């Protein structure tokens, strides 16, 4: 099943899913892995810990957020695939604050992101077609295991887009 065949799209998460290519979920996750492996770290390093507005996350915070979100949603995918009907949400701002991403390097965050995405790819390969269809109640409504794979791929693209649009110009100031 490709992204265009997902129906209905989960209302809150459609903004992420629609950022993915119209491919199957495994390919979407592999494309995301390639984008992680080839992220422009040298450009991001020049931004340092600058933010485009007060109270916004740094690039390191964003990468840590992607890691945390991938772990949370991978758990949700496993939960739904195994028949659980509901999972709790998480407070992303508290996670970001408590993660202390500023103490880490961008190289370290990228390395963890890549390893985690590889694990997610293997996880999704393990799901049968029936497991991918299973749905559960999560933050902002119901969605399927299949949806989660596209959410993860699109969520990364969403944040990489924000870095390109709002953070990279900081290097030119």
URKA-V284767 format. One record per pair of residues at least 12 apart in sequence whose ideal C-beta (glycine too) atoms are under 10 Angstrom apart, sorted by the first residue. I is the first residue (numbers start at 1). J is the second residue. If there is no record, write none. Layout:
BEGIN
I;J + I;J
END
This chain:
BEGIN
1;24 + 1;25 + 1;129 + 1;132 + 1;133 + 1;144 + 1;146 + 1;150 + 2;20 + 2;21 + 2;22 + 2;23 + 2;24 + 2;25 + 2;27 + 2;28 + 2;150 + 3;17 + 3;18 + 3;19 + 3;20 + 3;21 + 3;22 + 3;23 + 3;24 + 3;25 + 3;27 + 3;28 + 3;146 + 3;147 + 3;149 + 3;150 + 3;153 + 3;154 + 4;18 + 4;22 + 4;23 + 5;22 + 5;24 + 5;146 + 6;18 + 6;20 + 6;25 + 6;143 + 6;144 + 6;146 + 6;147 + 6;149 + 6;150 + 8;141 + 8;142 + 8;143 + 8;147 + 9;143 + 9;147 + 9;150 + 9;151 + 10;135 + 10;138 + 10;139 + 10;140 + 10;141 + 10;142 + 10;143 + 10;144 + 10;147 + 10;148 + 10;150 + 10;151 + 11;140 + 11;141 + 11;142 + 11;143 + 12;138 + 12;139 + 12;140 + 12;141 + 12;143 + 12;151 + 13;73 + 13;138 + 13;139 + 13;140 + 13;141 + 13;143 + 13;147 + 13;148 + 13;150 + 13;151 + 13;154 + 13;155 + 14;147 + 14;150 + 14;151 + 14;154 + 15;151 + 15;154 + 15;155 + 15;158 + 16;69 + 16;147 + 16;150 + 16;151 + 16;152 + 16;153 + 16;154 + 16;155 + 16;156 + 16;157 + 16;158 + 16;159 + 17;143 + 17;147 + 17;148 + 17;149 + 17;150 + 17;151 + 17;152 + 17;153 + 17;154 + 17;155 + 18;150 + 18;154 + 18;157 + 18;158 + 19;150 + 19;151 + 19;153 + 19;154 + 19;155 + 19;156 + 19;157 + 19;158 + 19;159 + 19;160 + 19;161 + 20;32 + 20;149 + 20;150 + 20;151 + 20;152 + 20;153 + 20;154 + 20;155 + 20;156 + 20;157 + 20;158 + 21;150 + 21;153 + 21;154 + 21;157 + 23;150 + 23;153 + 24;124 + 24;146 + 24;149 + 24;150 + 25;121 + 25;124 + 25;125 + 25;127 + 25;132 + 25;145 + 25;146 + 25;147 + 25;148 + 25;149 + 25;150 + 25;152 + 25;153 + 26;121 + 26;124 + 26;125 + 26;127 + 26;149 + 27;153 + 28;124 + 28;149 + 28;150 + 28;151 + 28;152 + 28;153 + 28;154 + 28;156 + 28;157 + 29;117 + 29;118 + 29;120 + 29;121 + 29;122 + 29;123 + 29;124 + 29;125 + 29;149 + 29;150 + 29;152 + 29;153 + 29;156 + 30;117 + 30;118 + 30;121 + 30;153 + 31;153 + 31;156 + 31;157 + 32;66 + 32;70 + 32;113 + 32;117 + 32;120 + 32;121 + 32;149 + 32;152 + 32;153 + 32;154 + 32;155 + 32;156 + 32;157 + 32;160 + 33;113 + 33;114 + 33;116 + 33;117 + 33;118 + 33;120 + 33;121 + 33;153 + 33;156 + 34;114 + 34;117 + 35;117 + 35;153 + 35;156 + 35;157 + 35;160 + 36;63 + 36;66 + 36;110 + 36;111 + 36;113 + 36;114 + 36;115 + 36;116 + 36;117 + 36;118 + 36;156 + 36;160 + 37;110 + 37;113 + 37;114 + 37;117 + 37;118 + 39;59 + 39;63 + 39;106 + 39;109 + 39;110 + 39;113 + 39;114 + 39;156 + 39;160 + 39;163 + 40;160 + 40;163 + 40;164 + 40;168 + 41;59 + 41;63 + 41;105 + 41;106 + 41;107 + 41;109 + 41;110 + 42;106 + 43;59 + 43;163 + 43;164 + 43;167 + 43;168 + 43;171 + 44;58 + 44;59 + 44;60 + 44;62 + 44;63 + 44;106 + 44;109 + 44;110 + 44;163 + 44;164 + 44;167 + 44;168 + 44;171 + 45;59 + 45;105 + 45;106 + 45;107 + 45;171 + 46;168 + 46;170 + 46;171 + 46;172 + 47;59 + 47;60 + 47;106 + 47;163 + 47;167 + 47;168 + 47;169 + 47;170 + 47;171 + 48;60 + 48;106 + 48;170 + 48;171 + 49;61 + 49;101 + 49;102 + 50;167 + 50;170 + 50;171 + 50;173 + 51;166 + 51;167 + 51;170 + 52;162 + 52;163 + 52;165 + 52;166 + 52;167 + 52;168 + 52;169 + 52;170 + 53;166 + 55;93 + 56;162 + 56;166 + 56;167 + 57;92 + 57;93 + 57;96 + 57;97 + 57;101 + 57;159 + 57;162 + 57;167 + 58;96 + 58;101 + 58;102 + 58;167 + 59;101 + 59;106 + 59;109 + 59;159 + 59;162 + 59;163 + 59;167 + 59;168 + 59;170 + 60;96 + 60;99 + 60;100 + 60;101 + 60;102 + 60;103 + 60;104 + 60;105 + 60;106 + 60;108 + 60;109 + 61;93 + 61;95 + 61;96 + 61;97 + 61;99 + 61;100 + 61;101 + 61;102 + 61;109 + 62;96 + 62;101 + 62;109 + 62;156 + 62;159 + 62;160 + 62;162 + 62;163 + 62;167 + 63;101 + 63;104 + 63;106 + 63;108 + 63;109 + 63;110 + 63;112 + 63;113 + 63;156 + 63;159 + 63;160 + 63;163 + 64;95 + 64;96 + 64;99 + 64;100 + 64;101 + 64;102 + 64;104 + 64;109 + 64;112 + 64;113 + 65;92 + 65;93 + 65;95 + 65;96 + 65;99 + 65;101 + 65;155 + 65;159 + 66;109 + 66;112 + 66;113 + 66;116 + 66;117 + 66;152 + 66;155 + 66;156 + 66;158 + 66;159 + 66;160 + 67;95 + 67;99 + 67;101 + 67;109 + 67;110 + 67;112 + 67;113 + 67;115 + 67;116 + 67;117 + 68;90 + 68;92 + 68;95 + 68;96 + 68;98 + 68;99 + 68;101 + 68;116 + 69;90 + 69;92 + 69;95 + 69;151 + 69;152 + 69;155 + 69;156 + 69;159 + 70;112 + 70;113 + 70;116 + 70;117 + 70;119 + 70;120 + 70;151 + 70;152 + 70;155 + 70;156 + 71;90 + 71;95 + 71;116 + 71;119 + 71;120 + 72;87 + 72;88 + 72;89 + 72;90 + 72;92 + 72;95 + 72;138 + 72;139 + 73;87 + 73;90 + 73;120 + 73;138 + 73;139 + 73;143 + 73;147 + 73;148 + 73;149 + 73;151 + 73;152 + 73;155 + 74;116 + 74;117 + 74;119 + 74;120 + 74;123 + 74;124 + 74;148 + 74;149 + 74;152 + 75;87 + 75;90 + 75;148 + 76;88 + 76;89 + 76;136 + 76;138 + 76;139 + 76;143 + 76;145 + 76;147 + 76;148 + 76;151 + 77;120 + 77;123 + 77;124 + 77;127 + 77;131 + 77;132 + 77;134 + 77;136 + 77;143 + 77;144 + 77;145 + 77;146 + 77;147 + 77;148 + 77;149 + 77;151 + 77;152 + 78;123 + 78;126 + 78;127 + 78;131 + 78;145 + 78;148 + 79;134 + 79;136 + 79;138 + 79;145 + 79;148 + 80;127 + 80;131 + 80;132 + 80;133 + 80;134 + 80;135 + 80;136 + 80;137 + 80;138 + 80;142 + 80;143 + 80;144 + 80;145 + 80;146 + 80;147 + 80;148 + 81;123 + 81;124 + 81;126 + 81;127 + 81;128 + 81;130 + 81;131 + 81;132 + 81;133 + 81;134 + 81;136 + 81;144 + 81;145 + 81;148 + 82;131 + 82;134 + 82;136 + 82;145 + 83;131 + 83;134 + 83;136 + 84;134 + 84;136 + 84;137 + 85;134 + 85;135 + 85;136 + 85;137 + 85;142 + 86;136 + 86;137 + 86;138 + 86;142 + 87;136 + 87;137 + 87;138 + 87;139 + 88;137 + 88;138 + 88;139 + 89;138 + 89;139 + 89;140 + 90;139 + 92;139 + 113;156 + 116;152 + 117;152 + 117;153 + 117;156 + 120;148 + 120;149 + 120;152 + 120;153 + 121;149 + 123;145 + 123;149 + 124;145 + 124;146 + 124;148 + 124;149 + 124;152 + 127;145 + 127;146 + 127;148 + 127;149 + 128;145 + 129;146 + 130;145 + 131;144 + 131;145 + 131;146 + 132;144 + 132;145 + 132;146 + 132;147 + 132;148 + 132;149 + 133;145 + 133;146 + 134;146 + 135;147 + 136;148 + 138;151
END
